[in-house]
C-alpha cells in the first residue's frame, strides 16, 4: 500500500491492537476496532496509526514471538462480525460479557475461549465452508497457509508444544507437508485453519481501508526474527540456522549479554533464492500497511549470534564478522599450547574449592563437578572442560548445586578467543577481562590488539555492504514507507546507509543525547534529522508520564525544552501537553506517541498509578506484559471534546514543512 502522506510532517498514534476497546470488542482489541479508531484520529488531526505485530503468536503473549511470518492472530478476530456466526449471537454476547472488563485482559484464557467458539462456528458451517470457491481461490493465492495449517493442526494435537518436542513430523522431508495437506482424512481441520486466516485477513484489510479512506496511514511492525517454534522454522531449514541464536553483546544493563532464543537467518541461502522469503513477507504486509517499522534494523547489518547451547549472550560473535585461524595465530608467535591457553577455559582446583566455600561438603561437590564436567591436564591441578560441555545449558543440566554451576558457567565464559566451530576464532567481547589476558607478555598482548583492530576495520566495511544490500531489497519490494528501529550500539555505517535509502531512523528523546559530552545533555528535537521518527515513549519503555512522575528525568527534559530552570511541578494533563507539544515540534518527519501519552492530555483517561500504563517491561515474564487495554471505549474518546482540543494543539505544533 503506497504511503500517500508525502514528505510533510505528520503526527501519529502508536498502540497495540490488543489495547483498543470499543463498544463491540470482546475482551481485547479486534481488527474492526481500527475502523472505530479512524474518526477519533481524524478529529484530532492524527494522520498515522502504528500498531505492534499482529502475527499469530499462539499462547505466547509477546507479539514478537510469532508462529508464522504471514499468519494473523485469531485473538483479534471479531467473532460477532463473522458471517458464519449469525446463529451464534448468544454465544458471542456471552464471550463479550465474560471477558469485557477493566484493567488488563487474561490473554491465554481469552485466546482459548475464542478458539473453542471458532471451532463450534466452523463445525456448524462445515458444508458451506467446504464449498466456498472464494476461499479456494484465497488458499491458492497464499501458499504459506497450507504449511501454517498443517503446522497448527500438529501443534494443537501436541498440546501446543514446540515442534522440537513432537514425536511425529518433527523433521518433515520433501513433499511431506504437502502430502499431509492433501490427506482427505485431515482436510476438515486444515481447512479450518485456512478459513480462520481468510476471515482475519478480510477483517484486517477492511479496517486498513477504513483508515486509508480518512487519509490515515496504517503502519505495521515487522520483527526481523522469528520464533524457533514457528511454521517457517519448522518447514524451511534452509532459511534459518538452527545451530545459532540471536541476541546482544554484554553492556552495562546486561553484563552477560542477551540471548533472545531466535534462530538467525542464513543470508547466503536467502540470496540464492532471490530473498523470496522477505519479499513475500513484505508483499503480504503490503495488503494492510502504508508504512512499516523494521524491528532491530541493526540485525540486517550484523547479528550477534551465539551457539544454541549457550544460555547467556557473552560468547557470541557478529555475523558477518572477521575471524582468525591457527596459521595466523602461529605467525604471531603463539604455539598450540598458548592458543589453547587463550581460547579454552582453564579451571584450577583451588578456585573451584574456593567458590564452593560454605556448601555442606565442598570437597565432595568439587569432586563431582570435576567428574561430570572437567578433564585434568596431565597431573596438574588444572582442568579443561569435557567435549560434552558445549555451553552453559549443558552445565545447567548437570547434577550439581547452584554454587558449582555458577562457578563453572563463569569459568566457561572466561577466555580471550572464542572458537566459531570451524577451526577459527573470534575475540571474546570482554577479552581484556579474561584471566588468560593478564598472563600474556607485552608483545603477545600488543600483537593480539593489532590483530583485533584490523579485524574491526574489515568488519565495518562488511556490515555496510550487507546492510545496504539487504535493506535495498526491502525498500524495493513495495511502496510502503520503511522506518527503522536503530537503537543500541550503532555502527557508524548505519545512519548514512538508512539516509541513502530513504529509510527513517528512530529518536527516543530520553536516549537521544550527546553521550560524549560532560553531563550527557539531550539533543534538541529541532536538531533531529528530518528522516526520523520521534517517539516520546515506546512499548518497551515507561510512558511519558511515568518518565516525568517516577523517574525524574522527564521534569529535567521539560526544563531543557523550555530553556528555563524551574522547580519540578507535579504531573498533570497540562504538563503532559507541554511535553507533547514541544516534542511534536521536532524536526523529524514523523511524531508518533503511544496512545497512553495521547490519553494523558485530558482528565479521566489515566490510572492512579502511572505504572499501570506500561505495555512491557523487557527482561520480565509476567501476566501484565503485553495485556494493557485503554480504560474506556473509543466511542467515549470520540465524544470527549476536551481531549480532542488538546490533541489538535499537539498536532498543530508539528513543523509546517
Secondary structure, DSSP 8 states (H G I E B T S, - for coil): ----STTS-EEEEE--GGG---SS--SS--TTHHHHHHHHHHHHT--EEE----B--TT-S-TTS-S-SS-B-GGG--STT-GGGTT-HHHHHHHHHHH--SS---HHHHHHHHHHHHHHHHHHTHHHHHT-HHHHHHHHH-THHHHHHHHHHHHHHTTT--GGG-SSSTT--TTHHHHHHT-GGGHHHHHHHHHHHHHHHHHHHHHHHHHHHTT-EEEEEE-S---SSSHHHHH-TTTEEEEEEEEE---SS-TT-EEEEEEEE-HHHHHHTTTHHHHHHHHHHTTT-SEEEETTTHHHH-EEEEETT-SSSTT-EEES---EEHHHHHHTT--HHHHHHHHS--EEHHHHHHHTTTSTTHHHHHHHHHHHHEEE-TTSSEEEE-TT--SHHHHHTSS--HHHHHHHHHHHT--SEEE-SSSEEEE-TTGGGSTTGGGS-HHHHHHHHHHHHHHHHHHHHHHHHHHHHHHHHHHHH-SSEEEE---SS--THHHHHHHHHT-BEEE-GGG-B-TTSTT--B--GGGS-SSEEE-S--TTS--HHHHHHTSSHHHHHHHHHHT---------HHHHHHHHHHHHTSSSSEEEEEHHHHHTTSTTSS-SSGGGG----TT---TTTT----SS-HHHHHT-HHHHHHHHHHHHTS---
